[in-house]
Amino acid sequence: LTVGNGEKLKILASGSTILNTNQKRLNLHEMLYVSEITKNLLSVSKLTTEKNNFVEFHSNHCFVKDKVTWRVLVQGTINDGLY
C-alpha cells in the first residue's frame, strides 16, 4: 500500500466487515490490514460508488448519507485533521 508520502507499507491481511448504522448495514469488502497505520481509513470513492451513498463534508464534521432517502447513516467528527 502506497501512502501519501510515497512510502510503501506491507498489507498483512484483507477481508470484509459490516458497518452497522441506525438506517442500514453497510457491507465493506476488500478491507486491508496494515499494522503500521494507526487510524482506520475509509475510501470515500468506494463508499460512494459501490454503496449508493454520498458524503457531505463540513468544517468540523461529515455525514455519510443514503442517496435515495438522504438519511444520515454515519456522522464523523474531525480529529487531528482527519474525519
N, C-alpha and C positions, 0 to 999 in steps of 0.2 A: 504494500500500500504506500503510495507516494503522498506525503503531506505537503502543506503549503510552502515550507522552506526547501523543498526538493529532496528531503531525507526519505529513504525507503525503509519502511517498517515491516517486520515479518507478521503475516496473518497466521495465527495459530489454529484457528478453527472457524467454521462457518455453519450457519443453521437458520432456523426460523423461530419466531416468537410471536406472542399475541399481546397487543397493547389494548387493554380493556378501557373503554371510555364509558361515560354515562349514556351515550347515544348508540354506540355500536362497537363491535370488536374489530380491530384492525390487525389483520394477519400480515406480519412483516417477514419477508423472505430475503435470503442472501445477506443475512446479518453476519458481520465479520468480527472476530475477536482478535484484538491487537493489544497485548498486555502492556505495551508502552504508552498507550493512550489512556489517560486517567478520567476522561469525560465520556459520557455517552453521546455519540454524534448520530444525527439522523439526516438522511439525504432528502432535502426538500423536493428536488426534482422527482425522485422515485415516489415520494408520498403524494405528490400532486398528479403525476401522470398515471400511476398504477392504481391508485386508491380512490379516484374520483373526489378528491378534496382540494381545498386551496388554503394557502397560509396568508394571514394578514399580519403584517409587522407594524408595531407602534414603537415609540421611543423607549419604553421600558418593559414591554410585554408583547406577546404574539398569540394568535389564535390559529388553530387548525380547525377548519370548518368544512362541513359537508357541502359539496357543490349543488346538490339538489335542494336540500332543506335550509341551507345556510346556518344550521345549528352548530354551536361551538362544540367540538369534540374534545379538544385539549387546549388548555391555556398554559403558556410558558412565560416565565419572567426572565429578564436579563440578569446575568450573574457573571462578573468578570469579563464583560464584553460578548458573552455568548447567550443566546436564547435557549 
